[in-house]
Amino acid sequence: MTPSLSSPADSGLIPSVFVRHHRQLRALLIERQAWFVGRDLARLTNSRITTRVIHKLDADQCRTGRLLGTRGACEEELLISESGVYTLLMVHFYHPENRSLRQWLSNEVVPVLRDAQQSNPHLPRRRLEQVQGQEMSLLDWQGTLWVRFGDAVRLMEAGS
C-alpha cells in the first residue's frame, strides 16, 4: 500500500506534461521533490510497473495522488519520486537506452519543474514550523497549511 496524497476540496493536482518520442510524461513538484506518473514512465520505458516492482522501492519513493486529467476529471495515479525513477531505470528496468532517458529527466524535466514552482506561488510549498515546541513539516498550499496525518497524531499524543 502506498501513501495517498490528497488535495484541498478533493480537487486534483495539476501535473506538467512533457513529451519524449511522442509519449507523454506527467510530472509535478510536491514539497520541492519531483514526482512522475508511473503509467507514463512505464510507456516511456516499454515496461510494466507491477505490484512486485513497487514493493522493491522504498516507502518514500512511491505514493498515490489524484491528478486532474485532460478532460477535467480526477484520476488516482501511482506517483514515483525522482529517486524512485532513477532506481527503476538503473536497477529494475535496466537497458542502455534508459541512460538517455535519465539524462533527459535530470537535465531538462526536473529543472523545468523547479523553475516553474519558483515562478508560481500557487503551487504547494513545504514549510518547517514550530508547533507546540516541535518542528513540523507543513504543506502551504493555496493559503492553507496542511499537516501529514501521522504528524498530527504524534502532535495530539504529545499534547495529551
C-alpha positions in Angstrom: 0.0 0.0 0.0 1.4 3.4 -1.0 0.6 6.6 0.9 -2.0 8.7 -0.6 -1.7 12.4 -1.4 -5.0 14.2 -1.2 -5.6 17.8 -2.1 -7.9 20.6 -0.8 -11.5 20.2 -1.5 -10.8 16.8 -3.2 -9.5 18.6 -6.3 -6.8 17.1 -8.3 -3.2 18.1 -8.6 -2.3 19.6 -11.9 0.8 17.9 -13.5 3.1 19.4 -16.1 3.2 17.4 -19.3 6.5 16.6 -21.1 6.8 14.7 -24.4 9.5 12.4 -25.4 9.3 10.2 -28.6 5.6 11.2 -29.0 4.8 9.8 -25.5 3.7 12.0 -22.6 5.3 12.1 -19.1 3.2 13.8 -16.5 5.3 15.2 -13.6 4.8 17.6 -10.7 6.7 19.0 -7.7 5.4 18.1 -4.3 7.3 19.5 -1.3 10.2 20.5 -3.7 10.6 16.9 -4.9 9.9 15.8 -8.5 7.2 13.1 -8.8 6.3 11.2 -12.0 3.2 9.3 -13.1 4.1 5.6 -13.1 1.8 4.7 -16.0 3.6 7.3 -18.2 7.0 6.1 -17.1 6.1 2.5 -18.0 5.1 3.6 -21.5 8.3 5.5 -22.0 10.4 2.5 -20.9 8.2 -0.2 -22.6 8.0 -1.8 -19.1 5.3 -2.7 -16.7 5.1 -1.3 -13.2 3.7 -4.3 -11.2 3.0 -4.6 -7.5 6.2 -6.6 -7.2 8.2 -3.7 -8.7 6.5 -1.2 -6.4 7.4 -3.3 -3.3 11.1 -3.1 -4.4 11.0 0.7 -4.0 11.5 2.3 -0.6 8.3 3.6 1.0 9.2 7.2 0.4 9.7 6.6 -3.4 6.1 6.0 -4.3 2.6 7.2 -3.4 -0.7 7.7 -5.0 -2.2 11.0 -5.9 -5.3 12.4 -7.5 -4.4 14.2 -10.7 -6.6 16.4 -12.8 -6.9 14.8 -16.2 -7.2 16.4 -19.6 -11.0 16.0 -19.6 -11.3 17.7 -16.2 -11.9 14.5 -14.2 -9.6 13.5 -11.4 -7.8 10.2 -11.6 -5.9 8.2 -8.9 -2.4 7.7 -10.2 0.7 6.0 -8.9 3.4 8.6 -8.4 7.1 7.7 -8.3 9.7 10.1 -6.8 12.8 11.3 -8.7 15.0 8.9 -6.7 12.5 6.1 -7.4 12.6 6.7 -11.1 16.4 6.5 -11.1 16.2 3.3 -9.1 13.8 1.8 -11.6 15.8 2.9 -14.6 19.2 1.7 -13.3 18.2 -1.4 -11.5 14.8 -2.8 -12.4 14.3 -1.6 -16.0 18.0 -1.6 -16.9 18.6 -1.0 -20.6 21.4 1.0 -22.1 18.8 3.3 -23.8 17.5 4.3 -20.4 20.7 6.3 -19.8 19.4 9.0 -22.3 16.0 9.0 -20.5 17.7 9.5 -17.2 19.7 12.4 -18.7 16.6 14.0 -20.2 14.8 13.7 -16.8 17.7 15.2 -14.7 18.9 17.8 -17.2 15.6 19.0 -18.7 12.4 17.9 -16.9 13.4 18.3 -13.3 14.9 21.8 -13.8 11.8 22.9 -15.6 9.6 21.7 -12.8 11.7 23.5 -10.2 11.8 26.7 -12.2 8.0 26.6 -12.6 7.5 26.3 -8.9 9.7 29.3 -8.1 7.7 31.4 -10.5 4.3 30.2 -9.5 3.3 31.0 -5.9 0.1 28.9 -6.2 2.0 25.6 -6.2 2.4 23.7 -2.9 5.4 24.6 -0.8 6.9 22.8 2.2 7.5 24.9 5.4 9.1 23.9 8.6 7.2 25.4 11.6 7.4 25.2 15.4 4.2 23.6 16.6 3.9 23.1 20.4 7.7 23.0 20.7 8.2 20.5 17.9 9.5 21.3 14.4 7.0 20.0 11.9 6.9 19.9 8.1 3.8 21.6 6.8 2.5 21.9 3.3 1.5 25.5 2.4 -1.0 25.4 -0.5 -3.4 28.0 -1.7 -3.3 29.8 1.6 -4.0 26.7 3.8 -1.5 24.8 5.9 -1.7 21.0 5.7 0.0 18.5 8.0 0.7 14.8 7.5 -1.8 12.6 9.3 1.0 10.8 11.1 2.5 14.0 12.3 -1.0 15.2 13.5 -1.4 12.0 15.5 2.0 12.4 17.1 1.3 16.0 18.0 -2.0 15.1 19.6 -0.4 12.2 21.6 2.3 14.6 22.8 -0.3 17.1 23.9 -2.2 14.5 26.0 
